Amino acid sequence: MTTRPELIELPASAWNHVDCGLCGSARRELKFQDGPFSVVTCRSCDLTYVTPRLNDASLIHEVYNESYWSSDAAKVHGYTDYRADAPLYRKTYRRRLAVVRRHFPAPGRVLDVGCAAGYFLGVMQEEGWNVLGLEPSDAIRLHAEELLGTANVRSGLLGQVELEEASFDLITMWDVIEHIPDPVGAVREVRRLLKPNGKLLIETQNVNSRAARVLGRRWQHYKHAEHIYHFNPKTLGRVLARGGFEIVENTPWLGGKYVSMNFIAERAGRLHPVLSTLFSPLRLLRSRSVYVNLFDEMIAVARPA
């Protein structure tokens, strides 16, 4: 695994050494070290997190810029070409609509936190939902505005953008909560914004999954500058409980994604350079896609407690 050199060169003032973001304990066990980053597990509550991490201002500026959405090193940072994969994201979200339909027999109003290019909300618009996206990255938000309309996208972070209390039926976080420095605070803000009978849907990685255990430090979700938390079902449940929610369901069954053959070849190279060579012919089939689910991601639906 390689740490991005431009991050190492940042001044010490850009970094924060942190304790557990769930219980506040400084007692922790080291899972592994990678350059300046320590991946640790809290001995008090079992939350896995990264320390040090970039402070909030540096996080937005240094991580979620254009190089995040079009990365030449997606194994450790961002996406190879997020915009080019739009058909795959839409196909994935259409499959995941099964979760939404299970809890909402009719459309309502949805807020997508960290909406990126707006692909999920585009699918929800097709389903008749009234949509709003929140996205702090200037680099990708313009794409969302083009897709959804400027009135349906806001710039900024959850809790820093003025939104009406109790105004949403559904709030979603797809691959987002692991990026948020204060996950409990974010969930509490979601609680304020939801209608009394509303629901929160979170998708995030499961650090206790079999894939994570087998792959160890080579697990594809260890991207230290951006994935600052690694939850398991219990720690995610504790975050939600502290934010005023109870879990209705938590399943890995729809946590998979449609990916390109090029993506498979790239991720194989993360495991071993030899695999990168062996899988390189797949890059010739880059227009083909396949659904992959390693059951290392969980989709949790929660309601106000």
C-alpha positions in Angstrom: 0.0 0.0 0.0 1.3 3.5 -0.9 0.6 6.7 0.9 0.1 9.8 -1.3 3.3 11.8 -1.1 1.6 15.2 -1.5 -0.2 14.5 1.8 2.9 13.6 3.7 4.4 16.9 2.6 1.6 19.0 4.2 2.5 21.0 7.3 1.9 19.6 10.8 -0.9 22.2 11.2 -3.0 20.3 8.6 -3.2 17.2 10.7 -5.1 16.2 13.9 -4.2 13.4 16.2 -7.5 12.1 17.4 -9.1 9.7 19.9 -12.2 7.6 19.4 -14.9 9.5 17.6 -17.7 7.5 19.2 -16.8 7.2 22.9 -13.9 9.6 23.2 -11.5 7.0 24.7 -7.8 7.2 24.0 -7.4 3.5 24.7 -6.8 1.7 21.4 -5.1 -1.2 19.7 -3.0 -0.8 16.6 -4.2 -2.8 13.6 -1.4 -1.6 11.3 0.7 1.4 10.4 0.9 2.8 6.9 3.3 5.7 6.5 2.0 8.5 8.9 -1.4 6.8 9.4 -2.3 4.4 12.2 -5.3 2.3 11.7 -6.5 1.5 15.3 -9.4 -0.1 17.1 -10.9 1.5 20.3 -10.5 -0.8 23.3 -13.6 0.7 24.9 -16.2 0.6 22.1 -14.5 -1.4 19.2 -14.7 1.4 16.7 -11.9 1.3 14.1 -10.5 4.6 13.0 -7.5 6.4 11.5 -5.2 8.8 13.3 -3.8 11.3 12.5 -6.2 12.7 10.0 -6.5 15.9 8.1 -8.4 18.8 9.7 -11.7 19.7 8.2 -10.5 22.5 6.0 -7.5 20.5 4.6 -9.8 17.5 4.1 -12.0 19.3 1.6 -9.2 21.1 -0.1 -6.6 18.3 -0.3 -8.7 15.2 -0.7 -12.0 16.0 -2.4 -10.6 18.1 -5.3 -10.7 17.1 -9.0 -8.0 14.4 -8.4 -10.5 12.6 -6.2 -13.0 12.2 -9.0 -10.5 11.5 -11.7 -7.6 9.7 -10.0 -4.5 8.1 -11.4 -4.1 6.1 -8.1 -7.6 4.9 -7.3 -6.2 2.1 -5.2 -5.4 4.6 -2.5 -7.3 7.7 -3.4 -10.7 8.4 -5.0 -12.0 7.1 -8.3 -10.4 6.4 -11.6 -13.1 8.3 -13.5 -16.3 8.8 -11.5 -18.1 10.6 -14.3 -17.3 8.0 -16.9 -18.9 5.3 -14.7 -22.3 7.0 -14.5 -24.1 4.2 -16.2 -22.7 1.7 -13.7 -23.8 3.9 -10.7 -27.3 4.4 -12.1 -27.6 0.6 -12.7 -26.4 0.0 -9.1 -28.9 2.4 -7.6 -31.8 1.0 -9.6 -31.0 -2.3 -8.1 -30.9 -0.8 -4.6 -34.3 0.8 -5.1 -35.6 -2.5 -3.6 -34.5 -1.2 -0.2 -36.3 2.1 -0.7 -39.5 0.5 -2.0 -39.5 -1.9 1.0 -39.9 1.1 3.4 -41.7 3.6 1.2 -44.7 2.5 -0.8 -45.1 5.9 -2.3 -42.5 8.7 -3.2 -41.8 11.5 -0.9 -39.0 14.0 -0.3 -35.4 12.7 -0.1 -32.1 14.4 0.9 -28.9 12.7 -0.3 -25.9 13.7 1.9 -22.7 13.7 -0.2 -24.6 13.4 -3.4 -21.5 13.6 -5.6 -22.6 13.8 -9.3 -26.3 13.1 -8.3 -26.7 9.7 -9.9 -28.8 8.3 -7.0 -31.0 11.3 -7.0 -31.5 11.1 -10.7 -32.8 7.6 -10.2 -35.1 8.8 -7.4 -36.4 11.6 -9.7 -37.4 9.0 -12.2 -39.3 7.3 -9.4 -41.3 10.5 -8.7 -39.4 11.6 -5.6 -38.8 15.3 -4.7 -35.0 15.4 -4.4 -32.3 17.5 -2.8 -28.6 16.8 -2.8 -25.9 18.2 -0.5 -22.3 18.1 -1.8 -19.2 20.1 -0.5 -16.9 19.2 -3.4 -16.9 22.0 -6.0 -15.3 19.7 -8.5 -18.2 17.3 -8.7 -21.2 19.4 -7.6 -21.5 21.2 -10.9 -22.1 17.9 -12.5 -25.0 17.2 -10.1 -26.5 20.6 -10.8 -26.5 19.9 -14.5 -28.2 16.5 -13.9 -30.7 17.5 -11.3 -31.1 21.3 -11.7 -29.4 23.9 -9.5 -32.5 24.2 -7.3 -32.0 20.6 -6.2 -28.4 20.8 -5.1 -26.8 22.7 -2.3 -23.1 23.4 -1.6 -21.7 22.6 1.8 -21.6 20.1 4.7 -24.4 18.7 6.7 -25.1 21.0 9.7 -23.6 24.0 7.9 -26.3 24.4 5.3 -29.7 25.8 6.5 -32.4 23.2 5.9 -35.9 23.1 7.2 -36.5 21.0 10.3 -38.7 17.8 9.9 -38.9 18.3 6.1 -37.6 15.0 4.7 -39.2 11.5 4.4 -35.8 9.9 3.6 -32.2 10.9 4.1 -29.5 8.8 2.5 -25.7 8.5 3.0 -24.2 6.3 0.3 -20.5 5.6 1.1 -20.4 8.8 3.2 -20.5 8.3 6.9 -17.0 6.8 7.0 -15.7 10.2 5.6 -17.4 12.4 8.2 -15.2 13.6 11.2 -18.2 13.7 13.6 -20.5 10.9 12.7 -22.7 11.2 15.8 -23.2 14.9 15.2 -24.1 14.2 11.6 -26.7 11.6 12.6 -28.2 14.0 15.2 -28.6 16.6 12.4 -30.3 14.0 10.3 -32.7 13.3 13.2 -33.6 17.0 13.2 -34.3 17.1 9.5 -36.4 14.0 9.3 -40.1 13.9 9.6 -41.3 11.9 12.7 -42.0 8.9 10.5 -39.0 9.4 8.3 -36.1 7.0 7.8 -32.3 7.2 7.5 -30.5 4.9 5.0 -26.7 4.4 5.4 -24.4 2.4 3.3 -20.9 1.8 4.6 -18.1 -0.8 4.8 -18.0 -3.6 7.4 -14.6 -3.9 8.8 -15.6 -7.2 10.5 -16.6 -8.8 7.2 -14.9 -11.9 6.0 -13.4 -10.0 3.0 -11.8 -7.4 5.4 -10.4 -10.1 7.6 -9.0 -12.2 4.8 -7.5 -9.3 2.9 -6.1 -7.6 6.0 -4.3 -4.3 5.3 -4.8 -4.9 1.5 -8.6 -4.5 1.9 -9.7 -2.1 -0.8 -11.6 0.2 1.7 -8.4 1.2 3.5 -7.9 4.6 2.0 -6.6 6.5 5.0 -7.0 10.1 4.1 -10.7 9.7 3.1 -12.0 6.7 5.0 -11.3 7.9 8.5 -13.8 5.4 10.2 -14.4 1.7 9.6 -17.6 0.5 11.2 -19.0 -2.9 11.9 -22.7 -3.6 12.6 -22.4 -3.0 16.4 -20.4 0.3 16.1 -22.7 1.6 13.4 -25.6 0.7 15.6 -24.1 2.6 18.5 -23.5 5.7 16.4 -27.2 5.6 15.3 -28.4 5.1 18.8 -26.4 8.0 20.1 -27.9 10.1 17.3 -31.5 9.1 18.3 -32.2 6.2 16.0 -32.9 2.5 16.1 -32.0 0.2 13.3 -34.9 -1.4 11.3 -32.6 -3.6 9.1 -29.0 -4.0 8.3 -28.1 -6.2 5.3 -25.1 -6.8 3.0 -27.3 -8.3 0.2 -27.7 -5.1 -1.8 -24.3 -3.7 -0.9 -22.7 -4.8 -4.1 -21.9 -2.7 -7.2 -21.8 -2.9 -10.9 -18.2 -2.5 -11.9 -16.2 -2.4 -15.1 -13.7 -5.0 -16.1 -11.1 -2.3 -15.9 -12.0 -1.7 -12.3 -11.5 -5.4 -11.5 -8.1 -5.4 -13.1 -7.1 -2.2 -11.1 -8.3 -3.6 -7.8 -6.5 -6.9 -8.5 -3.3 -5.0 -8.7 -3.9 -3.8 -5.1 -3.6 -7.3 -3.9 -0.4 -8.2 -5.8 1.5 -6.8 -8.8 1.5 -10.2 -10.4 -2.3 -10.2 -10.3 -2.3 -6.8 -12.0 -0.5 -8.4 -14.9 -2.7 -11.5 -15.0 -5.9 -9.4 -15.0 -4.7 -6.7 -17.4 -6.4 -8.3 -20.5 -9.7 -7.4 -18.8 -9.0 -3.8 -19.5 -9.7 -4.5 -23.2 -13.3 -5.3 -22.1 -13.8 -2.0 -20.3 -17.2 -1.5 -21.9 -18.5 -4.7 -20.1 -19.7 -4.7 -16.5 -20.5 -7.3 -13.8 -22.3 -7.1 -10.5 -19.8 -7.8 -7.6 -20.8 -8.2 -4.0 -18.1 -9.2 -1.5 -20.5 -8.8 1.4 -18.2 -6.3 3.0 -20.6 -3.4 2.8 -23.8 -3.0 4.8 -27.0 -1.1 4.1 -28.7 0.0 7.3 -32.1 1.5 7.5 -33.0 3.3 10.8 -35.9 5.2 12.2 -36.1 7.8 15.0 -36.1 6.1 18.3 
